[in-house]
Amino acid sequence: MSEHEQRSVLARVGTTNDAYYVLLEHAEAHDNLLCIQVAKNKDDPNRLRFHGPDHYLKTAAQMGTCSPNCPRRATTPC
């Protein structure tokens, strides 16, 4: 939805981030903890896993790149 469309329907659109760990470097440790939690080996193709290491807490600048069509989403409070 473009910024113009947001204004025309009086909708506010925001960018959110599901963060399961704080730093990108924690992705491997988080993956290990998931294996322990569900009692599976890391090489089990059917185990619970997060696809990609992008589930960490991002800065406002990083969140701005998630919405390139409306960079204000990451910096404008709702």
Summary of the structure (lengths in Angstrom):
residues: 78
radius of gyration: 17.0
end to end distance: 16.3
largest distance: 51.3
contacts: 159
relative contact order: 0.22
helix: 38%
strand: 3%
